Amino acid sequence: RAVVKNPGETPGAGAIRPLNPPVPVVVTEDEHQKPETVVLGRNRLRVTSTEDQWEIDEEWWRTRPTSRAYYNVLLEDGQTLTIFRDTVNGRWYQQRYG
């Protein structure tokens, strides 16, 4: 029978890390705060359509609540991208998966 030895240490905060954290991205928006262009590398690409859109508002009781407007967009070069606007601070991020 195998026994796992208890090292007597409490795991610290460094033991947990977020998976696929969002990456800041430059987005120009229209008068309704919807994305018009996205800068990827050195290219400014026009958003040709919004394929899906949703919002989340979570943990409103915390000091830093989560409030985001997500957009799954099709860019002029044919690629799709999931981006969101943090509605608390107004900044844009790319949500990467995988």
mmCIF file as gemmi writes it, N, C-alpha and C atoms, coordinates in Angstrom:
data_model
loop_
_atom_site.group_PDB
_atom_site.id
_atom_site.type_symbol
_atom_site.label_atom_id
_atom_site.label_alt_id
_atom_site.label_comp_id
_atom_site.label_asym_id
_atom_site.label_entity_id
_atom_site.label_seq_id
_atom_site.pdbx_PDB_ins_code
_atom_site.Cartn_x
_atom_site.Cartn_y
_atom_site.Cartn_z
_atom_site.occupancy
_atom_site.B_iso_or_equiv
_atom_site.pdbx_formal_charge
_atom_site.auth_seq_id
_atom_site.auth_asym_id
_atom_site.pdbx_PDB_model_num
ATOM 1 N N . ARG Axp A 1 ? 0.85 -1.175 0 1 0 ? 1 A 1
ATOM 2 C CA . ARG Axp A 1 ? 0 0 0 1 0 ? 1 A 1
ATOM 3 C C . ARG Axp A 1 ? 0.891 1.232 0 1 0 ? 1 A 1
ATOM 4 N N . ALA Axp A 2 ? 0.613 2.187 -0.922 1 0 ? 2 A 1
ATOM 5 C CA . ALA Axp A 2 ? 1.419 3.399 -1.044 1 0 ? 2 A 1
ATOM 6 C C . ALA Axp A 2 ? 0.856 4.49 -0.141 1 0 ? 2 A 1
ATOM 7 N N . VAL Axp A 3 ? 1.754 5.216 0.478 1 0 ? 3 A 1
ATOM 8 C CA . VAL Axp A 3 ? 1.359 6.318 1.344 1 0 ? 3 A 1
ATOM 9 C C . VAL Axp A 3 ? 2.048 7.583 0.821 1 0 ? 3 A 1
ATOM 10 N N . VAL Axp A 4 ? 1.263 8.637 0.661 1 0 ? 4 A 1
ATOM 11 C CA . VAL Axp A 4 ? 1.823 9.906 0.226 1 0 ? 4 A 1
ATOM 12 C C . VAL Axp A 4 ? 2.231 10.683 1.458 1 0 ? 4 A 1
ATOM 13 N N . LYS Axp A 5 ? 3.473 11.096 1.492 1 0 ? 5 A 1
ATOM 14 C CA . LYS Axp A 5 ? 3.992 11.824 2.645 1 0 ? 5 A 1
ATOM 15 C C . LYS Axp A 5 ? 3.484 13.264 2.616 1 0 ? 5 A 1
ATOM 16 N N . ASN Axp A 6 ? 3.018 13.756 3.751 1 0 ? 6 A 1
ATOM 17 C CA . ASN Axp A 6 ? 2.57 15.139 3.886 1 0 ? 6 A 1
ATOM 18 C C . ASN Axp A 6 ? 3.791 15.997 4.198 1 0 ? 6 A 1
ATOM 19 N N . PRO Axp A 7 ? 4.139 16.939 3.283 1 0 ? 7 A 1
ATOM 20 C CA . PRO Axp A 7 ? 5.329 17.753 3.546 1 0 ? 7 A 1
ATOM 21 C C . PRO Axp A 7 ? 5.121 18.786 4.645 1 0 ? 7 A 1
ATOM 22 N N . GLY Axp A 8 ? 3.893 18.957 5.102 1 0 ? 8 A 1
ATOM 23 C CA . GLY Axp A 8 ? 3.62 19.911 6.168 1 0 ? 8 A 1
ATOM 24 C C . GLY Axp A 8 ? 3.616 21.357 5.704 1 0 ? 8 A 1
ATOM 25 N N . GLU Axp A 9 ? 3.593 21.572 4.393 1 0 ? 9 A 1
ATOM 26 C CA . GLU Axp A 9 ? 3.591 22.927 3.852 1 0 ? 9 A 1
ATOM 27 C C . GLU Axp A 9 ? 2.219 23.269 3.29 1 0 ? 9 A 1
ATOM 28 N N . THR Axp A 10 ? 1.84 24.494 3.467 1 0 ? 10 A 1
ATOM 29 C CA . THR Axp A 10 ? 0.581 24.968 2.896 1 0 ? 10 A 1
ATOM 30 C C . THR Axp A 10 ? 0.867 25.518 1.507 1 0 ? 10 A 1
ATOM 31 N N . PRO Axp A 11 ? 0.086 25.09 0.486 1 0 ? 11 A 1
ATOM 32 C CA . PRO Axp A 11 ? 0.339 25.635 -0.84 1 0 ? 11 A 1
ATOM 33 C C . PRO Axp A 11 ? 0.086 27.14 -0.86 1 0 ? 11 A 1
ATOM 34 N N . GLY Axp A 12 ? 0.978 27.883 -1.494 1 0 ? 12 A 1
ATOM 35 C CA . GLY Axp A 12 ? 0.842 29.34 -1.558 1 0 ? 12 A 1
ATOM 36 C C . GLY Axp A 12 ? 0.034 29.774 -2.759 1 0 ? 12 A 1
ATOM 37 N N . ALA Axp A 13 ? -0.173 31.079 -2.851 1 0 ? 13 A 1
ATOM 38 C CA . ALA Axp A 13 ? -0.945 31.631 -3.958 1 0 ? 13 A 1
ATOM 39 C C . ALA Axp A 13 ? -0.272 31.378 -5.294 1 0 ? 13 A 1
ATOM 40 N N . GLY Axp A 14 ? 1.032 31.186 -5.299 1 0 ? 14 A 1
ATOM 41 C CA . GLY Axp A 14 ? 1.748 30.916 -6.532 1 0 ? 14 A 1
ATOM 42 C C . GLY Axp A 14 ? 1.407 29.562 -7.133 1 0 ? 14 A 1
ATOM 43 N N . ALA Axp A 15 ? 0.77 28.696 -6.385 1 0 ? 15 A 1
ATOM 44 C CA . ALA Axp A 15 ? 0.436 27.37 -6.88 1 0 ? 15 A 1
ATOM 45 C C . ALA Axp A 15 ? -0.734 27.405 -7.859 1 0 ? 15 A 1
ATOM 46 N N . ILE Axp A 16 ? -1.494 28.474 -7.864 1 0 ? 16 A 1
ATOM 47 C CA . ILE Axp A 16 ? -2.668 28.594 -8.735 1 0 ? 16 A 1
ATOM 48 C C . ILE Axp A 16 ? -2.41 29.703 -9.745 1 0 ? 16 A 1
ATOM 49 N N . ARG Axp A 17 ? -2.654 29.407 -11.016 1 0 ? 17 A 1
ATOM 50 C CA . ARG Axp A 17 ? -2.507 30.44 -12.033 1 0 ? 17 A 1
ATOM 51 C C . ARG Axp A 17 ? -3.68 30.343 -12.997 1 0 ? 17 A 1
ATOM 52 N N . PRO Axp A 18 ? -4.127 31.462 -13.524 1 0 ? 18 A 1
ATOM 53 C CA . PRO Axp A 18 ? -5.264 31.428 -14.44 1 0 ? 18 A 1
ATOM 54 C C . PRO Axp A 18 ? -4.885 30.769 -15.765 1 0 ? 18 A 1
ATOM 55 N N . LEU Axp A 19 ? -5.818 30.062 -16.355 1 0 ? 19 A 1
ATOM 56 C CA . LEU Axp A 19 ? -5.618 29.481 -17.67 1 0 ? 19 A 1
ATOM 57 C C . LEU Axp A 19 ? -6.136 30.444 -18.722 1 0 ? 19 A 1
ATOM 58 N N . ASN Axp A 20 ? -5.396 30.614 -19.791 1 0 ? 20 A 1
ATOM 59 C CA . ASN Axp A 20 ? -5.793 31.456 -20.909 1 0 ? 20 A 1
ATOM 60 C C . ASN Axp A 20 ? -6.232 32.854 -20.478 1 0 ? 20 A 1
ATOM 61 N N . PRO Axp A 21 ? -5.356 33.588 -19.782 1 0 ? 21 A 1
ATOM 62 C CA . PRO Axp A 21 ? -5.749 34.935 -19.357 1 0 ? 21 A 1
ATOM 63 C C . PRO Axp A 21 ? -5.948 35.848 -20.571 1 0 ? 21 A 1
ATOM 64 N N . PRO Axp A 22 ? -6.856 36.815 -20.473 1 0 ? 22 A 1
ATOM 65 C CA . PRO Axp A 22 ? -7.083 37.733 -21.586 1 0 ? 22 A 1
ATOM 66 C C . PRO Axp A 22 ? -5.849 38.595 -21.85 1 0 ? 22 A 1
ATOM 67 N N . VAL Axp A 23 ? -5.696 39.004 -23.109 1 0 ? 23 A 1
ATOM 68 C CA . VAL Axp A 23 ? -4.562 39.798 -23.548 1 0 ? 23 A 1
ATOM 69 C C . VAL Axp A 23 ? -5.062 41.17 -23.99 1 0 ? 23 A 1
ATOM 70 N N . PRO Axp A 24 ? -4.465 42.268 -23.515 1 0 ? 24 A 1
ATOM 71 C CA . PRO Axp A 24 ? -4.904 43.594 -23.967 1 0 ? 24 A 1
ATOM 72 C C . PRO Axp A 24 ? -4.782 43.711 -25.49 1 0 ? 24 A 1
ATOM 73 N N . VAL Axp A 25 ? -5.746 44.379 -26.111 1 0 ? 25 A 1
ATOM 74 C CA . VAL Axp A 25 ? -5.756 44.563 -27.557 1 0 ? 25 A 1
ATOM 75 C C . VAL Axp A 25 ? -6.286 45.966 -27.859 1 0 ? 25 A 1
ATOM 76 N N . VAL Axp A 26 ? -5.785 46.562 -28.942 1 0 ? 26 A 1
ATOM 77 C CA . VAL Axp A 26 ? -6.236 47.896 -29.353 1 0 ? 26 A 1
ATOM 78 C C . VAL Axp A 26 ? -7.451 47.733 -30.261 1 0 ? 26 A 1
ATOM 79 N N . VAL Axp A 27 ? -8.549 48.369 -29.879 1 0 ? 27 A 1
ATOM 80 C CA . VAL Axp A 27 ? -9.796 48.311 -30.637 1 0 ? 27 A 1
ATOM 81 C C . VAL Axp A 27 ? -10.313 49.728 -30.807 1 0 ? 27 A 1
ATOM 82 N N . THR Axp A 28 ? -10.753 50.068 -32.015 1 0 ? 28 A 1
ATOM 83 C CA . THR Axp A 28 ? -11.502 51.317 -32.179 1 0 ? 28 A 1
ATOM 84 C C . THR Axp A 28 ? -12.968 50.932 -32.165 1 0 ? 28 A 1
ATOM 85 N N . GLU Axp A 29 ? -13.759 51.78 -31.559 1 0 ? 29 A 1
ATOM 86 C CA . GLU Axp A 29 ? -15.18 51.459 -31.391 1 0 ? 29 A 1
ATOM 87 C C . GLU Axp A 29 ? -16.058 52.551 -31.983 1 0 ? 29 A 1
ATOM 88 N N . ASP Axp A 30 ? -17.297 52.191 -32.28 1 0 ? 30 A 1
ATOM 89 C CA . ASP Axp A 30 ? -18.245 53.162 -32.808 1 0 ? 30 A 1
ATOM 90 C C . ASP Axp A 30 ? -18.907 53.924 -31.655 1 0 ? 30 A 1
ATOM 91 N N . GLU Axp A 31 ? -19.882 54.723 -31.981 1 0 ? 31 A 1
ATOM 92 C CA . GLU Axp A 31 ? -20.54 55.556 -30.962 1 0 ? 31 A 1
ATOM 93 C C . GLU Axp A 31 ? -21.313 54.742 -29.924 1 0 ? 31 A 1
ATOM 94 N N . HIS Axp A 32 ? -21.548 53.445 -30.209 1 0 ? 32 A 1
ATOM 95 C CA . HIS Axp A 32 ? -22.249 52.566 -29.269 1 0 ? 32 A 1
ATOM 96 C C . HIS Axp A 32 ? -21.285 51.63 -28.538 1 0 ? 32 A 1
ATOM 97 N N . GLN Axp A 33 ? -19.996 51.929 -28.61 1 0 ? 33 A 1
ATOM 98 C CA . GLN Axp A 33 ? -18.933 51.163 -27.96 1 0 ? 33 A 1
ATOM 99 C C . GLN Axp A 33 ? -18.821 49.737 -28.509 1 0 ? 33 A 1
ATOM 100 N N . LYS Axp A 34 ? -19.165 49.56 -29.789 1 0 ? 34 A 1
ATOM 101 C CA . LYS Axp A 34 ? -19.018 48.276 -30.465 1 0 ? 34 A 1
ATOM 102 C C . LYS Axp A 34 ? -17.748 48.331 -31.313 1 0 ? 34 A 1
ATOM 103 N N . PRO Axp A 35 ? -17.056 47.201 -31.475 1 0 ? 35 A 1
ATOM 104 C CA . PRO Axp A 35 ? -15.771 47.213 -32.182 1 0 ? 35 A 1
ATOM 105 C C . PRO Axp A 35 ? -15.909 47.498 -33.681 1 0 ? 35 A 1
ATOM 106 N N . GLU Axp A 36 ? -15.015 48.362 -34.192 1 0 ? 36 A 1
ATOM 107 C CA . GLU Axp A 36 ? -14.955 48.664 -35.623 1 0 ? 36 A 1
ATOM 108 C C . GLU Axp A 36 ? -13.682 48.115 -36.25 1 0 ? 36 A 1
ATOM 109 N N . THR Axp A 37 ? -12.542 48.296 -35.554 1 0 ? 37 A 1
ATOM 110 C CA . THR Axp A 37 ? -11.274 47.744 -36.023 1 0 ? 37 A 1
ATOM 111 C C . THR Axp A 37 ? -10.525 47.143 -34.837 1 0 ? 37 A 1
ATOM 112 N N . VAL Axp A 38 ? -9.639 46.196 -35.161 1 0 ? 38 A 1
ATOM 113 C CA . VAL Axp A 38 ? -8.805 45.542 -34.156 1 0 ? 38 A 1
ATOM 114 C C . VAL Axp A 38 ? -7.374 45.569 -34.676 1 0 ? 38 A 1
ATOM 115 N N . VAL Axp A 39 ? -6.434 45.935 -33.809 1 0 ? 39 A 1
ATOM 116 C CA . VAL Axp A 39 ? -5.029 45.939 -34.188 1 0 ? 39 A 1
ATOM 117 C C . VAL Axp A 39 ? -4.411 44.614 -33.73 1 0 ? 39 A 1
ATOM 118 N N . LEU Axp A 40 ? -3.899 43.857 -34.72 1 0 ? 40 A 1
ATOM 119 C CA . LEU Axp A 40 ? -3.198 42.605 -34.449 1 0 ? 40 A 1
ATOM 120 C C . LEU Axp A 40 ? -1.808 42.727 -35.041 1 0 ? 40 A 1
ATOM 121 N N . GLY Axp A 41 ? -0.813 42.737 -34.186 1 0 ? 41 A 1
ATOM 122 C CA . GLY Axp A 41 ? 0.552 42.962 -34.656 1 0 ? 41 A 1
ATOM 123 C C . GLY Axp A 41 ? 0.661 44.362 -35.239 1 0 ? 41 A 1
ATOM 124 N N . ARG Axp A 42 ? 1.073 44.441 -36.499 1 0 ? 42 A 1
ATOM 125 C CA . ARG Axp A 42 ? 1.186 45.744 -37.175 1 0 ? 42 A 1
ATOM 126 C C . ARG Axp A 42 ? -0.019 46.056 -38.053 1 0 ? 42 A 1
ATOM 127 N N . ASN Axp A 43 ? -1.013 45.179 -38.033 1 0 ? 43 A 1
ATOM 128 C CA . ASN Axp A 43 ? -2.17 45.332 -38.915 1 0 ? 43 A 1
ATOM 129 C C . ASN Axp A 43 ? -3.398 45.842 -38.174 1 0 ? 43 A 1
ATOM 130 N N . ARG Axp A 44 ? -4.041 46.845 -38.75 1 0 ? 44 A 1
ATOM 131 C CA . ARG Axp A 44 ? -5.346 47.298 -38.252 1 0 ? 44 A 1
ATOM 132 C C . ARG Axp A 44 ? -6.39 46.681 -39.169 1 0 ? 44 A 1
ATOM 133 N N . LEU Axp A 45 ? -7.197 45.776 -38.62 1 0 ? 45 A 1
ATOM 134 C CA . LEU Axp A 45 ? -8.159 45.029 -39.413 1 0 ? 45 A 1
ATOM 135 C C . LEU Axp A 45 ? -9.583 45.47 -39.099 1 0 ? 45 A 1
ATOM 136 N N . ARG Axp A 46 ? -10.357 45.655 -40.147 1 0 ? 46 A 1
ATOM 137 C CA . ARG Axp A 46 ? -11.757 46.079 -40.013 1 0 ? 46 A 1
ATOM 138 C C . ARG Axp A 46 ? -12.615 44.892 -39.585 1 0 ? 46 A 1
ATOM 139 N N . VAL Axp A 47 ? -13.544 45.141 -38.675 1 0 ? 47 A 1
ATOM 140 C CA . VAL Axp A 47 ? -14.527 44.133 -38.276 1 0 ? 47 A 1
ATOM 141 C C . VAL Axp A 47 ? -15.609 44.137 -39.352 1 0 ? 47 A 1
ATOM 142 N N . THR Axp A 48 ? -15.772 42.994 -40.046 1 0 ? 48 A 1
ATOM 143 C CA . THR Axp A 48 ? -16.777 42.937 -41.106 1 0 ? 48 A 1
ATOM 144 C C . THR Axp A 48 ? -18.139 42.507 -40.576 1 0 ? 48 A 1
ATOM 145 N N . SER Axp A 49 ? -18.151 41.719 -39.496 1 0 ? 49 A 1
ATOM 146 C CA . SER Axp A 49 ? -19.433 41.354 -38.877 1 0 ? 49 A 1
ATOM 147 C C . SER Axp A 49 ? -19.212 40.869 -37.456 1 0 ? 49 A 1
ATOM 148 N N . THR Axp A 50 ? -20.266 40.968 -36.677 1 0 ? 50 A 1
ATOM 149 C CA . THR Axp A 50 ? -20.274 40.411 -35.326 1 0 ? 50 A 1
ATOM 150 C C . THR Axp A 50 ? -21.083 39.126 -35.388 1 0 ? 50 A 1
ATOM 151 N N . GLU Axp A 51 ? -20.41 38.004 -35.14 1 0 ? 51 A 1
ATOM 152 C CA . GLU Axp A 51 ? -21.053 36.695 -35.246 1 0 ? 51 A 1
ATOM 153 C C . GLU Axp A 51 ? -21.876 36.362 -34.002 1 0 ? 51 A 1
ATOM 154 N N . ASP Axp A 52 ? -21.435 36.867 -32.85 1 0 ? 52 A 1
ATOM 155 C CA . ASP Axp A 52 ? -22.14 36.618 -31.594 1 0 ? 52 A 1
ATOM 156 C C . ASP Axp A 52 ? -21.771 37.728 -30.62 1 0 ? 52 A 1
ATOM 157 N N . GLN Axp A 53 ? -22.655 37.969 -29.675 1 0 ? 53 A 1
ATOM 158 C CA . GLN Axp A 53 ? -22.439 39.024 -28.681 1 0 ? 53 A 1
ATOM 159 C C . GLN Axp A 53 ? -23.134 38.616 -27.396 1 0 ? 53 A 1
ATOM 160 N N . TRP Axp A 54 ? -22.44 38.794 -26.256 1 0 ? 54 A 1
ATOM 161 C CA . TRP Axp A 54 ? -23.041 38.487 -24.966 1 0 ? 54 A 1
ATOM 162 C C . TRP Axp A 54 ? -22.363 39.317 -23.884 1 0 ? 54 A 1
ATOM 163 N N . GLU Axp A 55 ? -23.005 39.394 -22.75 1 0 ? 55 A 1
ATOM 164 C CA . GLU Axp A 55 ? -22.466 40.156 -21.621 1 0 ? 55 A 1
ATOM 165 C C . GLU Axp A 55 ? -22.457 39.286 -20.376 1 0 ? 55 A 1
ATOM 166 N N . ILE Axp A 56 ? -21.485 39.557 -19.516 1 0 ? 56 A 1
ATOM 167 C CA . ILE Axp A 56 ? -21.473 38.914 -18.204 1 0 ? 56 A 1
ATOM 168 C C . ILE Axp A 56 ? -21.302 39.991 -17.138 1 0 ? 56 A 1
ATOM 169 N N . ASP Axp A 57 ? -21.993 39.816 -16.057 1 0 ? 57 A 1
ATOM 170 C CA . ASP Axp A 57 ? -21.872 40.669 -14.871 1 0 ? 57 A 1
ATOM 171 C C . ASP Axp A 57 ? -21.84 39.73 -13.679 1 0 ? 57 A 1
ATOM 172 N N . GLU Axp A 58 ? -20.644 39.575 -13.116 1 0 ? 58 A 1
ATOM 173 C CA . GLU Axp A 58 ? -20.454 38.63 -12.025 1 0 ? 58 A 1
ATOM 174 C C . GLU Axp A 58 ? -19.754 39.297 -10.845 1 0 ? 58 A 1
ATOM 175 N N . GLU Axp A 59 ? -19.957 38.734 -9.711 1 0 ? 59 A 1
ATOM 176 C CA . GLU Axp A 59 ? -19.281 39.147 -8.486 1 0 ? 59 A 1
ATOM 177 C C . GLU Axp A 59 ? -19.401 40.652 -8.231 1 0 ? 59 A 1
ATOM 178 N N . TRP Axp A 60 ? -20.613 41.155 -8.408 1 0 ? 60 A 1
ATOM 179 C CA . TRP Axp A 60 ? -20.882 42.581 -8.225 1 0 ? 60 A 1
ATOM 180 C C . TRP Axp A 60 ? -20.578 43.06 -6.81 1 0 ? 60 A 1
ATOM 181 N N . TRP Axp A 61 ? -20.533 42.161 -5.851 1 0 ? 61 A 1
ATOM 182 C CA . TRP Axp A 61 ? -20.302 42.535 -4.463 1 0 ? 61 A 1
ATOM 183 C C . TRP Axp A 61 ? -18.823 42.766 -4.147 1 0 ? 61 A 1
ATOM 184 N N . ARG Axp A 62 ? -17.936 42.339 -5.024 1 0 ? 62 A 1
ATOM 185 C CA . ARG Axp A 62 ? -16.493 42.481 -4.784 1 0 ? 62 A 1
ATOM 186 C C . ARG Axp A 62 ? -16.019 43.902 -5.089 1 0 ? 62 A 1
ATOM 187 N N . THR Axp A 63 ? -14.817 44.218 -4.606 1 0 ? 63 A 1
ATOM 188 C CA . THR Axp A 63 ? -14.204 45.51 -4.887 1 0 ? 63 A 1
ATOM 189 C C . THR Axp A 63 ? -14.009 45.696 -6.384 1 0 ? 63 A 1
ATOM 190 N N . ARG Axp A 64 ? -13.625 44.621 -7.082 1 0 ? 64 A 1
ATOM 191 C CA . ARG Axp A 64 ? -13.431 44.654 -8.533 1 0 ? 64 A 1
ATOM 192 C C . ARG Axp A 64 ? -14.387 43.658 -9.177 1 0 ? 64 A 1
ATOM 193 N N . PRO Axp A 65 ? -15.613 44.065 -9.463 1 0 ? 65 A 1
ATOM 194 C CA . PRO Axp A 65 ? -16.563 43.144 -10.095 1 0 ? 65 A 1
ATOM 195 C C . PRO Axp A 65 ? -16.143 42.836 -11.532 1 0 ? 65 A 1
ATOM 196 N N . THR Axp A 66 ? -16.703 41.767 -12.075 1 0 ? 66 A 1
ATOM 197 C CA . THR Axp A 66 ? -16.468 41.402 -13.472 1 0 ? 66 A 1
ATOM 198 C C . THR Axp A 66 ? -17.682 41.822 -14.278 1 0 ? 66 A 1
ATOM 199 N N . SER Axp A 67 ? -17.467 42.733 -15.219 1 0 ? 67 A 1
ATOM 200 C CA . SER Axp A 67 ? -18.538 43.191 -16.099 1 0 ? 67 A 1
ATOM 201 C C . SER Axp A 67 ? -17.917 43.358 -17.484 1 0 ? 67 A 1
ATOM 202 N N . ARG Axp A 68 ? -18.348 42.504 -18.423 1 0 ? 68 A 1
ATOM 203 C CA . ARG Axp A 68 ? -17.729 42.471 -19.741 1 0 ? 68 A 1
ATOM 204 C C . ARG Axp A 68 ? -18.78 42.361 -20.844 1 0 ? 68 A 1
ATOM 205 N N . ALA Axp A 69 ? -18.478 43.008 -21.966 1 0 ? 69 A 1
ATOM 206 C CA . ALA Axp A 69 ? -19.282 42.867 -23.182 1 0 ? 69 A 1
ATOM 207 C C . ALA Axp A 69 ? -18.412 42.118 -24.191 1 0 ? 69 A 1
ATOM 208 N N . TYR Axp A 70 ? -18.799 40.893 -24.5 1 0 ? 70 A 1
ATOM 209 C CA . TYR Axp A 70 ? -18.031 40.028 -25.406 1 0 ? 70 A 1
ATOM 210 C C . TYR Axp A 70 ? -18.554 40.146 -26.829 1 0 ? 70 A 1
ATOM 211 N N . TYR Axp A 71 ? -17.623 40.005 -27.787 1 0 ? 71 A 1
ATOM 212 C CA . TYR Axp A 71 ? -17.954 40.016 -29.211 1 0 ? 71 A 1
ATOM 213 C C . TYR Axp A 71 ? -17.128 38.943 -29.902 1 0 ? 71 A 1
ATOM 214 N N . ASN Axp A 72 ? -17.791 38.066 -30.623 1 0 ? 72 A 1
ATOM 215 C CA . ASN Axp A 72 ? -17.102 37.132 -31.501 1 0 ? 72 A 1
ATOM 216 C C . ASN Axp A 72 ? -17.211 37.762 -32.885 1 0 ? 72 A 1
ATOM 217 N N . VAL Axp A 73 ? -16.087 38.272 -33.403 1 0 ? 73 A 1
ATOM 218 C CA . VAL Axp A 73 ? -16.111 39.072 -34.623 1 0 ? 73 A 1
ATOM 219 C C . VAL Axp A 73 ? -15.39 38.37 -35.77 1 0 ? 73 A 1
ATOM 220 N N . LEU Axp A 74 ? -15.822 38.706 -36.987 1 0 ? 74 A 1
ATOM 221 C CA . LEU Axp A 74 ? -15.158 38.27 -38.207 1 0 ? 74 A 1
ATOM 222 C C . LEU Axp A 74 ? -14.396 39.468 -38.741 1 0 ? 74 A 1
ATOM 223 N N . LEU Axp A 75 ? -13.097 39.277 -38.97 1 0 ? 75 A 1
ATOM 224 C CA . LEU Axp A 75 ? -12.249 40.363 -39.458 1 0 ? 75 A 1
ATOM 225 C C . LEU Axp A 75 ? -12.128 40.304 -40.982 1 0 ? 75 A 1
ATOM 226 N N . GLU Axp A 76 ? -11.702 41.404 -41.564 1 0 ? 76 A 1
ATOM 227 C CA . GLU Axp A 76 ? -11.623 41.5 -43.018 1 0 ? 76 A 1
ATOM 228 C C . GLU Axp A 76 ? -10.683 40.477 -43.644 1 0 ? 76 A 1
ATOM 229 N N . ASP Axp A 77 ? -9.732 39.933 -42.888 1 0 ? 77 A 1
ATOM 230 C CA . ASP Axp A 77 ? -8.826 38.921 -43.448 1 0 ? 77 A 1
ATOM 231 C C . ASP Axp A 77 ? -9.38 37.51 -43.295 1 0 ? 77 A 1
ATOM 232 N N . GLY Axp A 78 ? -10.607 37.372 -42.77 1 0 ? 78 A 1
ATOM 233 C CA . GLY Axp A 78 ? -11.267 36.078 -42.665 1 0 ? 78 A 1
ATOM 234 C C . GLY Axp A 78 ? -11.145 35.384 -41.329 1 0 ? 78 A 1
ATOM 235 N N . GLN Axp A 79 ? -10.32 35.895 -40.439 1 0 ? 79 A 1
ATOM 236 C CA . GLN Axp A 79 ? -10.186 35.231 -39.14 1 0 ? 79 A 1
ATOM 237 C C . GLN Axp A 79 ? -11.265 35.698 -38.174 1 0 ? 79 A 1
ATOM 238 N N . THR Axp A 80 ? -11.63 34.797 -37.273 1 0 ? 80 A 1
ATOM 239 C CA . THR Axp A 80 ? -12.579 35.147 -36.218 1 0 ? 80 A 1
ATOM 240 C C . THR Axp A 80 ? -11.805 35.35 -34.928 1 0 ? 80 A 1
ATOM 241 N N . LEU Axp A 81 ? -12.362 36.18 -34.081 1 0 ? 81 A 1
ATOM 242 C CA . LEU Axp A 81 ? -11.677 36.585 -32.866 1 0 ? 81 A 1
ATOM 243 C C . LEU Axp A 81 ? -12.715 36.835 -31.786 1 0 ? 81 A 1
ATOM 244 N N . THR Axp A 82 ? -12.41 36.436 -30.559 1 0 ? 82 A 1
ATOM 245 C CA . THR Axp A 82 ? -13.267 36.771 -29.424 1 0 ? 82 A 1
ATOM 246 C C . THR Axp A 82 ? -12.577 37.872 -28.645 1 0 ? 82 A 1
ATOM 247 N N . ILE Axp A 83 ? -13.25 39.014 -28.558 1 0 ? 83 A 1
ATOM 248 C CA . ILE Axp A 83 ? -12.732 40.161 -27.816 1 0 ? 83 A 1
ATOM 249 C C . ILE Axp A 83 ? -13.8 40.61 -26.821 1 0 ? 83 A 1
ATOM 250 N N . PHE Axp A 84 ? -13.369 41.336 -25.806 1 0 ? 84 A 1
ATOM 251 C CA . PHE Axp A 84 ? -14.354 41.892 -24.885 1 0 ? 84 A 1
ATOM 252 C C . PHE Axp A 84 ? -13.914 43.254 -24.395 1 0 ? 84 A 1
ATOM 253 N N . ARG Axp A 85 ? -14.912 44.04 -24.054 1 0 ? 85 A 1
ATOM 254 C CA . ARG Axp A 85 ? -14.702 45.356 -23.456 1 0 ? 85 A 1
ATOM 255 C C . ARG Axp A 85 ? -15.014 45.218 -21.984 1 0 ? 85 A 1
ATOM 256 N N . ASP Axp A 86 ? -14.022 45.524 -21.141 1 0 ? 86 A 1
ATOM 257 C CA . ASP Axp A 86 ? -14.249 45.545 -19.699 1 0 ? 86 A 1
ATOM 258 C C . ASP Axp A 86 ? -15.072 46.8 -19.434 1 0 ? 86 A 1
ATOM 259 N N . THR Axp A 87 ? -16.323 46.627 -19.064 1 0 ? 87 A 1
ATOM 260 C CA . THR Axp A 87 ? -17.199 47.785 -18.906 1 0 ? 87 A 1
ATOM 261 C C . THR Axp A 87 ? -16.95 48.548 -17.61 1 0 ? 87 A 1
ATOM 262 N N . VAL Axp A 88 ? -16.069 48.015 -16.752 1 0 ? 88 A 1
ATOM 263 C CA . VAL Axp A 88 ? -15.68 48.739 -15.54 1 0 ? 88 A 1
ATOM 264 C C . VAL Axp A 88 ? -14.579 49.749 -15.869 1 0 ? 88 A 1
ATOM 265 N N . ASN Axp A 89 ? -13.541 49.3 -16.633 1 0 ? 89 A 1
ATOM 266 C CA . ASN Axp A 89 ? -12.428 50.209 -16.918 1 0 ? 89 A 1
ATOM 267 C C . ASN Axp A 89 ? -12.382 50.696 -18.375 1 0 ? 89 A 1
ATOM 268 N N . GLY Axp A 90 ? -13.254 50.158 -19.25 1 0 ? 90 A 1
ATOM 269 C CA . GLY Axp A 90 ? -13.321 50.606 -20.632 1 0 ? 90 A 1
ATOM 270 C C . GLY Axp A 90 ? -12.253 50.049 -21.55 1 0 ? 90 A 1
ATOM 271 N N . ARG Axp A 91 ? -11.412 49.144 -21.062 1 0 ? 91 A 1
ATOM 272 C CA . ARG Axp A 91 ? -10.332 48.588 -21.88 1 0 ? 91 A 1
ATOM 273 C C . ARG Axp A 91 ? -10.803 47.351 -22.636 1 0 ? 91 A 1
ATOM 274 N N . TRP Axp A 92 ? -10.119 47.092 -23.764 1 0 ? 92 A 1
ATOM 275 C CA . TRP Axp A 92 ? -10.425 45.946 -24.617 1 0 ? 92 A 1
ATOM 276 C C . TRP Axp A 92 ? -9.382 44.851 -24.433 1 0 ? 92 A 1
ATOM 277 N N . TYR Axp A 93 ? -9.843 43.588 -24.555 1 0 ? 93 A 1
ATOM 278 C CA . TYR Axp A 93 ? -8.992 42.415 -24.409 1 0 ? 93 A 1
ATOM 279 C C . TYR Axp A 93 ? -9.367 41.366 -25.43 1 0 ? 93 A 1
ATOM 280 N N . GLN Axp A 94 ? -8.389 40.549 -25.809 1 0 ? 94 A 1
ATOM 281 C CA . GLN Axp A 94 ? -8.64 39.383 -26.643 1 0 ? 94 A 1
ATOM 282 C C . GLN Axp A 94 ? -8.705 38.185 -25.721 1 0 ? 94 A 1
ATOM 283 N N . GLN Axp A 95 ? -9.747 37.388 -25.873 1 0 ? 95 A 1
ATOM 284 C CA . GLN Axp A 95 ? -9.88 36.16 -25.081 1 0 ? 95 A 1
ATOM 285 C C . GLN Axp A 95 ? -9.376 35.009 -25.934 1 0 ? 95 A 1
ATOM 286 N N . ARG Axp A 96 ? -8.292 34.396 -25.501 1 0 ? 96 A 1
ATOM 287 C CA . ARG Axp A 96 ? -7.723 33.277 -26.251 1 0 ? 96 A 1
ATOM 288 C C . ARG Axp A 96 ? -8.179 31.968 -25.61 1 0 ? 96 A 1
ATOM 289 N N . TYR Axp A 97 ? -8.327 30.977 -26.442 1 0 ? 97 A 1
ATOM 290 C CA . TYR Axp A 97 ? -8.756 29.647 -25.971 1 0 ? 97 A 1
ATOM 291 C C . TYR Axp A 97 ? -7.706 28.63 -26.363 1 0 ? 97 A 1
ATOM 292 N N . GLY Axp A 98 ? -7.541 27.632 -25.496 1 0 ? 98 A 1
ATOM 293 C CA . GLY Axp A 98 ? -6.664 26.517 -25.847 1 0 ? 98 A 1
ATOM 294 C C . GLY Axp A 98 ? -5.262 26.645 -25.455 1 0 ? 98 A 1
